[in-house]
Amino acid sequence: MIKLHLKDQWPASLGAILTIAAALVLPALLLMAANTTETVQESAQVGAQAEIMMAAGTTPDAAQALVKDLKGWGEVVEARVQTPEQNLQALTAQFGPLEGLGAAALPTTVQVRLHSGDGLVQAHKRLGELSARADVEAVQTGKAEVAALGGAMEPLRGLLYGLAVVMALVGLLGVSSVLGLGIFRRREEIEVMHHLGAADKQLVKPFVVQSLWLGLVGGALAAGGLWLGMEVLAWPLMAALPALTLPAAPAWSPALMPVVGMAVALLGAMLSVRVYMRQLQEGV
């Protein structure tokens, strides 16, 4: 029976482990970057919204008159009045029943949605000037600078997803090539066992076991690398750009990395084994 010991071929084993880790970490980082573009788009949507709080005692007709004026602005997509009762319903839906808070304590508001284009900063400025009106208590707007990025995020996210798929395929081929070298080094032993009548399962089993061990170690290394990348890069970036909310690594990523590593290594090994066994059967 063919016996494989990782300690006897540690340079090749180390190369396989590093290749497996890279094949997991790089697509994961690209996917996290793609998810970041989604949070930027969400921030952009918030940046393209505004809320105008009407002064106490403002009649619905006065609020509707303001909405009519806003709809004449080229930067405004939508404007609508939200009554105190509707605001109370929205707060209750978001936070649950609020004891002691009634509709009488809430203002009438005008909800405004803007085009998230180059004119957004100017639109925010125009909205801010409305606070000088006697019937307006305050104007709240999002961050125009973040909203301006929203339009560029869709193609960037598609590019990042595509790169993640390409990196995953390249990583799989790399793992298959590295593990295939181990099979090539033992080709004489495999051929002898084959001519002595050993079943294919007996020839393949040692390489399957080896790939699972290498995948386990490579996956654990990838989990550590992903965590380190978040600590060294992502969190400092979030601190430097408080306007953005960067997604953390999914909670399941570190735990599943060893399992995914084993799956990738097993698939890569089976690709190499299948090619070699076919050549062996054909007598190449």
C-alpha positions, 0 to 999 in steps of 0.5 A, spaced: 500 500 500 502 507 498 504 511 504 504 518 504 507 522 510 507 529 510 513 530 514 517 526 508 515 531 503 514 538 507 517 543 502 511 540 497 506 540 503 508 547 505 507 549 498 500 546 497 498 549 504 500 556 502 496 555 495 490 552 498 490 558 503 491 563 497 485 560 493 481 561 499 483 568 502 483 572 495 476 570 493 474 571 500 477 578 500 474 580 493 467 578 496 468 582 502 470 588 497 464 587 493 459 587 499 462 593 501 460 597 495 453 594 497 454 598 503 456 604 499 450 604 495 446 603 501 449 610 504 448 613 497 441 612 498 441 615 505 445 621 502 440 622 497 434 623 502 432 629 506 427 630 512 424 637 513 421 638 520 415 643 519 414 648 525 409 646 531 402 648 528 403 648 521 397 646 517 397 640 512 395 645 507 402 649 508 406 642 508 403 640 501 404 647 499 412 646 500 411 639 497 408 642 491 414 647 491 419 642 492 416 638 486 418 643 481 426 642 483 430 638 478 434 635 483 427 632 487 425 625 485 419 625 490 416 629 496 411 627 500 408 629 507 408 625 513 403 626 518 404 626 526 400 619 526 404 616 520 411 618 524 408 615 530 407 609 526 414 609 523 417 609 530 413 604 533 414 599 527 422 600 528 422 601 535 416 597 538 411 601 542 414 607 545 410 609 552 408 616 553 409 618 546 403 620 542 402 623 535 401 630 538 408 630 540 411 629 533 411 634 528 409 634 521 415 632 516 416 632 509 420 626 506 424 628 500 428 623 495 433 626 491 437 624 484 444 622 487 448 625 481 453 631 481 448 636 483 446 633 490 451 637 494 447 643 491 440 640 492 442 639 500 445 646 500 438 649 497 434 644 502 438 647 508 436 654 506 429 652 507 430 652 515 430 660 514 422 659 513 418 660 519 414 654 518 420 650 518 423 647 524 429 643 521 432 640 515 436 633 516 440 631 510 444 625 509 452 625 506 452 628 499 459 626 498 457 618 500 451 619 495 455 621 489 459 615 490 453 610 489 452 611 481 459 608 480 458 602 485 454 597 481 459 596 475 465 596 481 461 590 484 460 586 478 467 587 477 469 584 484 464 578 483 467 576 477 474 577 479 472 573 485 470 567 481 476 568 476 481 567 482 477 561 485 478 558 479 485 559 478 486 557 485 483 551 484 487 549 478 493 551 482 491 547 488 490 541 483 497 542 479 501 542 486 497 536 489 499 533 482 506 534 483 505 529 489 502 524 484 507 525 479 513 523 484 510 517 486 508 515 479 513 509 479 510 506 486 503 507 483 505 503 477 508 497 480 502 497 485 497 497 479 501 492 475 500 487 481 493 488 481 491 494 486 484 496 485 484 504 483 481 505 490 487 503 493 491 507 489 487 513 490 486 513 497 492 515 500 492 522 496 485 523 498 487 523 505 493 527 504 489 532 500 484 533 506 489 534 511 493 539 507 486 542 506 484 542 513 491 546 515 490 551 509 483 552 511 485 554 518 491 558 515 486 562 511 481 563 517 487 566 520 489 570 514 482 573 513 482 575 521 489 578 520 486 582 514 480 585 517 484 587 523 490 590 519 486 593 513 478 593 514 478 596 521 483 602 520 479 604 514 473 604 517 476 608 523 479 613 517 472 613 513 467 614 518 462 615 513 462 608 510 460 602 514 464 596 512 462 589 512 465 585 517 467 578 515 461 573 515 461 570 522 461 563 519 467 565 514 473 563 520 469 557 522 468 554 515 474 556 512 478 549 514 472 545 511 472 549 505 479 548 504 478 541 505 473 541 499 478 545 495 484 540 496 479 534 495 477 537 488 484 539 486 486 532 488 481 528 484 482 532 478 489 530 478 488 523 480 483 522 475 488 525 469 493 520 472 489 514 472 486 515 465 493 516 463 495 509 467 489 505 464 491 507 457 498 506 458 501 513 457 
